[in-house]
Amino acid sequence: MSAVPAYLTPADVATMLQVHERSVLRWAAADATMPVTRVGGRVVRFERAALLRWLAAKQPRLARRSAHGATQTTRDAA
């Protein structure tokens, strides 16, 4: 079992989100809230935990409520 890196490359994030790497880089440049670390101007990395929190916050409220409701329904059925 390999350890998950604390920092992800744009390619890692693109694979995770099933989008093109250029989309990830474009989002990082356009959205100041996206947790990105730039080293030396050309190296871009994403701290995994911060990125997951950012993605969770990006979900529409209705989707978050539905996901919570599905979890609640599953618990109620058990």
N, C-alpha and C positions, 0 to 999 in steps of 0.2 A: 504494500500500500504506500503510495507516494504522498508526501505532505503537500498540502495546498500552499502555494506561495502567498506571502502576505501582500505582495504587490503583483499586479497583473499587467501584462503588456496590452496594447491596443488590440493585438491579434487574439489574445486570450478573451478579452471582453467581447470582441466581435463574435467569436465562436460561441460564447456563453449566451449571447443575445440573438444569435443566428442572423447577423447582419454583416455587411461589408466593413472591413477595418476602416475605410475612409469615412464611413458614417460615424463611427465612434470618435474619430479624430475631429470631425466636423462638429459633433455635439460638444466635445470637450472645449473647442475653441469658442463656440457660440453661447454655451450655457455656463455662466459663472458659478452656478450651484453644484455642478458636477465635480465630484472630488477627484481632481487630477493633480499629479505632482510632475513638474517639469524639471529636468536636470540638464543643465548645460544648453538649454534652448531646443535641443533636438530629441532628447530622451523623454518619453512620456510614459508614466506609470500610474496605475490606479490601485489605491489601497483597498483590498478586498472587502473588509467589513464596512468601510465608509461607502463604498460603491453599492453594496447590498442595501444599506439604509437609504441611500439616495434613490435607488430603484423602487423600493417599497413606498417611498413618499411620492413617487411619480404616478403610482396607480390611481386611476380615477376613484373618487370616494365611493361610487356605486360598486365598483369592482372589489374594493376593500371590504365593504359591507357584505357583499355576496360571499366572498371567501370566508369571512367570519361566520356568516349564517350557515354556510355549508359545514364548517367545523362544528358549530353548535348542533346542527341537525344530526350529524354523524354521532356526536356524543349522546344526544337524546335517544337515538335509535338503539344504542348499545345496552 
